[in-house]
Amino acid sequence: MQFIDEAIIEVKAGDGGDGSNAFRRSSGQPHGGPSGGDGGDGGSIILVADPNLSSLLDFKYRRHYKTERGEHGRNQDQYGAASPDLVLKVPVGTVVYDDATNVQLVDLANAGDTHTICKGGIGGRGNIHFKTAWNQAPTKFEPGTRGEERKIRLELKLLADVGLLGFPSVGKSTFISHVSRSRPKIADYPFTTLVPNLGVVRLSDERSLVIADIPGLIEGAAEGAGLGHQFLRHVERCRVLLHIVETTFMTGPERSPLDDFDVINGELAKYAPDLANKPQIVVLNKVDATEPERIAEVQQAFAARNIELFTMSAATGEGVAPVLERLWSHLLAARAG
């Protein structure tokens, strides 16, 4: 299934039906009287967060949604039928914005959350409501009100416990495929991950956590470079960040694991200052393909900054278990806080 995490749609609720201006005409009621019924309410458009959905794909191919207007009132005190509401299901974690003003309208962060995005018009009253002692034959009636309409932007922010960070090709996809059943594309060139991947990690004692593999970030991601601007939003909801670095792709002295670490955190701070303050675990990956002297050198560089550096090989599984246990301890602390 294609992953779509942003869509712009136009929604229009139904107008209310008009009230009726009618009078009785029967031999049994020689004086007659008003008998115009009310119009029915127009259908509203309601958003519902559905945990079975993981993409906004449906909204890519259909951009316009509307409900019918309510029926008009009729003679003989007959009220018009209300139009049914239209329920649009969206993935859990969808944030809705007014496209014209960029104002956030609702955050559907939990399964089952609902929000009426466009309220249907109210049916107008028929002339039966305007009969008084001094006006036995009113001709007054009300038209139905118009239903709301707007252009909205849907943005999906993945709900995960842990977000994987790092430059392209540091081994994030290999890690998530090793610890979960997620099977992202893995290759020896940058940007093999073009969409976020979610994986459920099962630990011992029936413990589990959800990890999101975010496409590789590069310098300038907060301004739109690479794939960063499109996917940085998915990091916002993660409670803990797992920052993976490595040395095998380094091509010169201008790049080092510590420099990459600083670049990614700088992009997080530019995009949303709170992101850089989230708990982070830093891991040096691909130790199976790195000389011991180089590993010691990288560890010393991080230790000089008082940053604990874990080491692992996502390909062989070496060192993965301690990383997962540290993630779990940080996650418990984040949930408690």
VEXTORMAR-605325 format. One record per residue (C-alpha): x, y, z; residue in three letters. Coordinates in steps of 0.1 Angstrom, whole numbers, m for minus. Layout:
% VEXTORMAR-605325
@u=X v=Y w=Z tiro=ALA $
...
//
This chain:
% VEXTORMAR-605325
@u=0 v=0 w=0 tiro=MET $
@u=12 v=35 w=m9 tiro=GLN $
@u=21 v=56 w=21 tiro=PHE $
@u=5 v=91 w=20 tiro=ILE $
@u=8 v=113 w=50 tiro=ASP $
@u=m6 v=146 w=37 tiro=GLU $
@u=m38 v=155 w=18 tiro=ALA $
@u=m59 v=185 w=10 tiro=ILE $
@u=m96 v=180 w=6 tiro=ILE $
@u=m127 v=202 w=3 tiro=GLU $
@u=m157 v=194 w=25 tiro=VAL $
@u=m193 v=207 w=23 tiro=LYS $
@u=m221 v=199 w=47 tiro=ALA $
@u=m256 v=198 w=35 tiro=GLY $
@u=m279 v=228 w=37 tiro=ASP $
@u=m310 v=226 w=59 tiro=GLY $
@u=m343 v=221 w=41 tiro=GLY $
@u=m368 v=250 w=39 tiro=ASP $
@u=m399 v=252 w=61 tiro=GLY $
@u=m432 v=250 w=43 tiro=SER $
@u=m458 v=277 w=39 tiro=ASN $
@u=m490 v=256 w=35 tiro=ALA $
@u=m526 v=256 w=47 tiro=PHE $
@u=m552 v=229 w=53 tiro=ARG $
@u=m579 v=225 w=27 tiro=ARG $
@u=m605 v=200 w=37 tiro=SER $
@u=m643 v=199 w=42 tiro=SER $
@u=m639 v=187 w=78 tiro=GLY $
@u=m619 v=219 w=87 tiro=GLN $
@u=m637 v=248 w=70 tiro=PRO $
@u=m615 v=274 w=86 tiro=HIS $
@u=m583 v=255 w=77 tiro=GLY $
@u=m551 v=268 w=93 tiro=GLY $
@u=m514 v=266 w=88 tiro=PRO $
@u=m500 v=231 w=81 tiro=SER $
@u=m465 v=237 w=67 tiro=GLY $
@u=m439 v=214 w=83 tiro=GLY $
@u=m403 v=220 w=91 tiro=ASP $
@u=m374 v=213 w=68 tiro=GLY $
@u=m349 v=186 w=77 tiro=GLY $
@u=m313 v=192 w=89 tiro=ASP $
@u=m285 v=189 w=64 tiro=GLY $
@u=m259 v=161 w=69 tiro=GLY $
@u=m227 v=169 w=87 tiro=SER $
@u=m192 v=157 w=79 tiro=ILE $
@u=m175 v=139 w=108 tiro=ILE $
@u=m139 v=127 w=110 tiro=LEU $
@u=m132 v=95 w=130 tiro=VAL $
@u=m97 v=82 w=140 tiro=ALA $
@u=m96 v=45 w=128 tiro=ASP $
@u=m67 v=24 w=142 tiro=PRO $
@u=m70 v=1 w=112 tiro=ASN $
@u=m58 v=28 w=88 tiro=LEU $
@u=m21 v=37 w=84 tiro=SER $
@u=m22 v=61 w=54 tiro=SER $
@u=m42 v=90 w=39 tiro=LEU $
@u=m42 v=72 w=6 tiro=LEU $
@u=m80 v=74 w=1 tiro=ASP $
@u=m79 v=112 w=1 tiro=PHE $
@u=m53 v=113 w=m26 tiro=LYS $
@u=m77 v=102 w=m53 tiro=TYR $
@u=m109 v=119 w=m40 tiro=ARG $
@u=m106 v=155 w=m29 tiro=ARG $
@u=m143 v=167 w=m27 tiro=HIS $
@u=m168 v=155 w=m1 tiro=TYR $
@u=m203 v=167 w=5 tiro=LYS $
@u=m236 v=156 w=21 tiro=THR $
@u=m271 v=162 w=8 tiro=GLU $
@u=m294 v=189 w=20 tiro=ARG $
@u=m323 v=182 w=43 tiro=GLY $
@u=m357 v=177 w=27 tiro=GLU $
@u=m381 v=206 w=25 tiro=HIS $
@u=m411 v=207 w=48 tiro=GLY $
@u=m445 v=197 w=33 tiro=ARG $
@u=m482 v=202 w=37 tiro=ASN $
@u=m502 v=185 w=64 tiro=GLN $
@u=m477 v=191 w=91 tiro=ASP $
@u=m451 v=169 w=74 tiro=GLN $
@u=m415 v=175 w=84 tiro=TYR $
@u=m387 v=170 w=59 tiro=GLY $
@u=m363 v=141 w=65 tiro=ALA $
@u=m328 v=150 w=77 tiro=ALA $
@u=m299 v=141 w=55 tiro=SER $
@u=m275 v=114 w=69 tiro=PRO $
@u=m241 v=124 w=81 tiro=ASP $
@u=m210 v=115 w=62 tiro=LEU $
@u=m182 v=98 w=83 tiro=VAL $
@u=m147 v=100 w=70 tiro=LEU $
@u=m122 v=76 w=86 tiro=LYS $
@u=m86 v=88 w=90 tiro=VAL $
@u=m56 v=72 w=106 tiro=PRO $
@u=m49 v=77 w=143 tiro=VAL $
@u=m25 v=106 w=146 tiro=GLY $
@u=m41 v=128 w=119 tiro=THR $
@u=m39 v=165 w=126 tiro=VAL $
@u=m64 v=187 w=107 tiro=VAL $
@u=m57 v=223 w=96 tiro=TYR $
@u=m78 v=250 w=79 tiro=ASP $
@u=m59 v=252 w=47 tiro=ASP $
@u=m67 v=289 w=42 tiro=ALA $
@u=m55 v=301 w=77 tiro=THR $
@u=m32 v=272 w=87 tiro=ASN $
@u=m50 v=271 w=120 tiro=VAL $
@u=m51 v=237 w=137 tiro=GLN $
@u=m87 v=225 w=140 tiro=LEU $
@u=m83 v=192 w=158 tiro=VAL $
@u=m57 v=165 w=166 tiro=ASP $
@u=m71 v=130 w=163 tiro=LEU $
@u=m44 v=114 w=185 tiro=ALA $
@u=m64 v=85 w=199 tiro=ASN $
@u=m84 v=56 w=184 tiro=ALA $
@u=m121 v=65 w=182 tiro=GLY $
@u=m116 v=103 w=184 tiro=ASP $
@u=m143 v=121 w=165 tiro=THR $
@u=m147 v=156 w=153 tiro=HIS $
@u=m175 v=173 w=133 tiro=THR $
@u=m154 v=192 w=107 tiro=ILE $
@u=m185 v=207 w=89 tiro=CYS $
@u=m218 v=210 w=106 tiro=LYS $
@u=m249 v=206 w=85 tiro=GLY $
@u=m275 v=234 w=81 tiro=GLY $
@u=m305 v=235 w=103 tiro=ILE $
@u=m339 v=230 w=88 tiro=GLY $
@u=m362 v=260 w=86 tiro=GLY $
@u=m395 v=262 w=105 tiro=ARG $
@u=m428 v=259 w=87 tiro=GLY $
@u=m457 v=283 w=91 tiro=ASN $
@u=m473 v=261 w=118 tiro=ILE $
@u=m449 v=276 w=143 tiro=HIS $
@u=m460 v=312 w=137 tiro=PHE $
@u=m498 v=309 w=144 tiro=LYS $
@u=m509 v=332 w=172 tiro=THR $
@u=m542 v=343 w=187 tiro=ALA $
@u=m541 v=374 w=165 tiro=TRP $
@u=m526 v=358 w=134 tiro=ASN $
@u=m545 v=326 w=126 tiro=GLN $
@u=m532 v=323 w=91 tiro=ALA $
@u=m495 v=331 w=91 tiro=PRO $
@u=m476 v=330 w=59 tiro=THR $
@u=m443 v=333 w=75 tiro=LYS $
@u=m418 v=304 w=73 tiro=PHE $
@u=m380 v=300 w=75 tiro=GLU $
@u=m355 v=289 w=49 tiro=PRO $
@u=m329 v=263 w=60 tiro=GLY $
@u=m295 v=276 w=70 tiro=THR $
@u=m265 v=268 w=49 tiro=ARG $
@u=m242 v=239 w=58 tiro=GLY $
@u=m205 v=247 w=66 tiro=GLU $
@u=m179 v=243 w=40 tiro=GLU $
@u=m141 v=246 w=41 tiro=ARG $
@u=m109 v=234 w=26 tiro=LYS $
@u=m88 v=214 w=51 tiro=ILE $
@u=m53 v=199 w=52 tiro=ARG $
@u=m48 v=165 w=68 tiro=LEU $
@u=m14 v=157 w=81 tiro=GLU $
@u=m5 v=123 w=96 tiro=LEU $
@u=20 v=121 w=124 tiro=LYS $
@u=29 v=86 w=132 tiro=LEU $
@u=24 v=73 w=167 tiro=LEU $
@u=54 v=55 w=179 tiro=ALA $
@u=73 v=50 w=212 tiro=ASP $
@u=108 v=53 w=196 tiro=VAL $
@u=119 v=73 w=165 tiro=GLY $
@u=150 v=62 w=146 tiro=LEU $
@u=173 v=91 w=136 tiro=LEU $
@u=204 v=92 w=115 tiro=GLY $
@u=219 v=101 w=82 tiro=PHE $
@u=210 v=79 w=52 tiro=PRO $
@u=226 v=44 w=51 tiro=SER $
@u=236 v=43 w=88 tiro=VAL $
@u=215 v=11 w=92 tiro=GLY $
@u=182 v=22 w=106 tiro=LYS $
@u=162 v=m1 w=82 tiro=SER $
@u=185 v=m30 w=90 tiro=THR $
@u=179 v=m24 w=128 tiro=PHE $
@u=141 v=m23 w=126 tiro=ILE $
@u=140 v=m54 w=104 tiro=SER $
@u=162 v=m72 w=129 tiro=HIS $
@u=141 v=m64 w=160 tiro=VAL $
@u=106 v=m65 w=144 tiro=SER $
@u=86 v=m80 w=116 tiro=ARG $
@u=89 v=m48 w=96 tiro=SER $
@u=106 v=m54 w=62 tiro=ARG $
@u=117 v=m21 w=48 tiro=PRO $
@u=139 v=m19 w=17 tiro=LYS $
@u=176 v=m23 w=24 tiro=ILE $
@u=204 v=m15 w=0 tiro=ALA $
@u=239 v=m1 w=0 tiro=ASP $
@u=229 v=34 w=m13 tiro=TYR $
@u=214 v=64 w=4 tiro=PRO $
@u=177 v=71 w=7 tiro=PHE $
@u=164 v=35 w=3 tiro=THR $
@u=138 v=44 w=29 tiro=THR $
@u=113 v=67 w=12 tiro=LEU $
@u=85 v=64 w=36 tiro=VAL $
@u=84 v=59 w=74 tiro=PRO $
@u=81 v=23 w=86 tiro=ASN $
@u=66 v=11 w=119 tiro=LEU $
@u=77 v=m20 w=137 tiro=GLY $
@u=65 v=m36 w=169 tiro=VAL $
@u=94 v=m49 w=191 tiro=VAL $
@u=86 v=m77 w=215 tiro=ARG $
@u=108 v=m78 w=246 tiro=LEU $
@u=107 v=m104 w=274 tiro=SER $
@u=80 v=m105 w=300 tiro=ASP $
@u=53 v=m95 w=275 tiro=GLU $
@u=68 v=m60 w=270 tiro=ARG $
@u=66 v=m43 w=237 tiro=SER $
@u=73 v=m10 w=220 tiro=LEU $
@u=67 v=6 w=187 tiro=VAL $
@u=96 v=19 w=166 tiro=ILE $
@u=93 v=43 w=137 tiro=ALA $
@u=120 v=42 w=110 tiro=ASP $
@u=122 v=78 w=98 tiro=ILE $
@u=137 v=84 w=63 tiro=PRO $
@u=173 v=96 w=65 tiro=GLY $
@u=179 v=132 w=74 tiro=LEU $
@u=206 v=154 w=61 tiro=ILE $
@u=219 v=189 w=68 tiro=GLU $
@u=192 v=214 w=58 tiro=GLY $
@u=163 v=190 w=64 tiro=ALA $
@u=144 v=216 w=84 tiro=ALA $
@u=144 v=238 w=53 tiro=GLU $
@u=134 v=210 w=29 tiro=GLY $
@u=167 v=194 w=19 tiro=ALA $
@u=165 v=157 w=11 tiro=GLY $
@u=134 v=140 w=26 tiro=LEU $
@u=136 v=157 w=60 tiro=GLY $
@u=110 v=184 w=58 tiro=HIS $
@u=84 v=159 w=46 tiro=GLN $
@u=90 v=135 w=75 tiro=PHE $
@u=103 v=154 w=104 tiro=LEU $
@u=67 v=157 w=117 tiro=ARG $
@u=67 v=120 w=124 tiro=HIS $
@u=94 v=125 w=151 tiro=VAL $
@u=72 v=149 w=171 tiro=GLU $
@u=51 v=122 w=188 tiro=ARG $
@u=79 v=98 w=196 tiro=CYS $
@u=88 v=96 w=233 tiro=ARG $
@u=124 v=85 w=229 tiro=VAL $
@u=148 v=89 w=200 tiro=LEU $
@u=174 v=63 w=189 tiro=LEU $
@u=202 v=81 w=171 tiro=HIS $
@u=223 v=58 w=150 tiro=ILE $
@u=257 v=68 w=137 tiro=VAL $
@u=284 v=49 w=118 tiro=GLU $
@u=318 v=53 w=102 tiro=THR $
@u=320 v=30 w=72 tiro=THR $
@u=304 v=56 w=49 tiro=PHE $
@u=326 v=85 w=60 tiro=MET $
@u=346 v=97 w=31 tiro=THR $
@u=369 v=123 w=46 tiro=GLY $
@u=378 v=143 w=77 tiro=PRO $
@u=348 v=167 w=71 tiro=GLU $
@u=325 v=140 w=84 tiro=ARG $
@u=325 v=121 w=116 tiro=SER $
@u=299 v=103 w=138 tiro=PRO $
@u=300 v=132 w=162 tiro=LEU $
@u=296 v=158 w=134 tiro=ASP $
@u=266 v=138 w=120 tiro=ASP $
@u=251 v=137 w=155 tiro=PHE $
@u=254 v=175 w=158 tiro=ASP $
@u=239 v=181 w=124 tiro=VAL $
@u=208 v=160 w=130 tiro=ILE $
@u=202 v=175 w=164 tiro=ASN $
@u=206 v=210 w=149 tiro=GLY $
@u=179 v=201 w=123 tiro=GLU $
@u=156 v=189 w=150 tiro=LEU $
@u=160 v=221 w=170 tiro=ALA $
@u=153 v=242 w=138 tiro=LYS $
@u=122 v=223 w=131 tiro=TYR $
@u=108 v=222 w=166 tiro=ALA $
@u=129 v=232 w=196 tiro=PRO $
@u=113 v=206 w=219 tiro=ASP $
@u=125 v=177 w=196 tiro=LEU $
@u=162 v=183 w=205 tiro=ALA $
@u=153 v=179 w=242 tiro=ASN $
@u=137 v=145 w=239 tiro=LYS $
@u=156 v=116 w=255 tiro=PRO $
@u=181 v=102 w=231 tiro=GLN $
@u=201 v=70 w=230 tiro=ILE $
@u=231 v=72 w=207 tiro=VAL $
@u=244 v=40 w=190 tiro=VAL $
@u=274 v=34 w=168 tiro=LEU $
@u=263 v=8 w=143 tiro=ASN $
@u=282 v=m16 w=120 tiro=LYS $
@u=309 v=m24 w=145 tiro=VAL $
@u=313 v=m57 w=127 tiro=ASP $
@u=328 v=m37 w=98 tiro=ALA $
@u=348 v=m12 w=118 tiro=THR $
@u=383 v=m15 w=132 tiro=GLU $
@u=385 v=m16 w=170 tiro=PRO $
@u=408 v=14 w=171 tiro=GLU $
@u=382 v=34 w=152 tiro=ARG $
@u=355 v=23 w=176 tiro=ILE $
@u=376 v=34 w=206 tiro=ALA $
@u=383 v=68 w=189 tiro=GLU $
@u=346 v=75 w=183 tiro=VAL $
@u=337 v=64 w=219 tiro=GLN $
@u=363 v=88 w=233 tiro=GLN $
@u=349 v=117 w=212 tiro=ALA $
@u=314 v=112 w=225 tiro=PHE $
@u=327 v=106 w=261 tiro=ALA $
@u=344 v=140 w=260 tiro=ALA $
@u=309 v=154 w=255 tiro=ARG $
@u=294 v=133 w=283 tiro=ASN $
@u=274 v=113 w=259 tiro=ILE $
@u=270 v=76 w=265 tiro=GLU $
@u=277 v=58 w=232 tiro=LEU $
@u=264 v=22 w=227 tiro=PHE $
@u=278 v=0 w=200 tiro=THR $
@u=260 v=m27 w=180 tiro=MET $
@u=258 v=m45 w=147 tiro=SER $
@u=222 v=m44 w=134 tiro=ALA $
@u=232 v=m69 w=107 tiro=ALA $
@u=245 v=m96 w=131 tiro=THR $
@u=226 v=m87 w=163 tiro=GLY $
@u=257 v=m79 w=183 tiro=GLU $
@u=249 v=m54 w=210 tiro=GLY $
@u=212 v=m50 w=200 tiro=VAL $
@u=197 v=m64 w=233 tiro=ALA $
@u=214 v=m38 w=256 tiro=PRO $
@u=201 v=m10 w=233 tiro=VAL $
@u=166 v=m23 w=235 tiro=LEU $
@u=167 v=m26 w=273 tiro=GLU $
@u=180 v=10 w=275 tiro=ARG $
@u=152 v=21 w=252 tiro=LEU $
@u=127 v=4 w=275 tiro=TRP $
@u=140 v=21 w=306 tiro=SER $
@u=139 v=55 w=289 tiro=HIS $
@u=104 v=48 w=276 tiro=LEU $
@u=91 v=40 w=311 tiro=LEU $
@u=106 v=72 w=324 tiro=ALA $
@u=90 v=92 w=296 tiro=ALA $
@u=56 v=75 w=301 tiro=ARG $
@u=57 v=83 w=339 tiro=ALA $
@u=67 v=119 w=332 tiro=GLY $
//
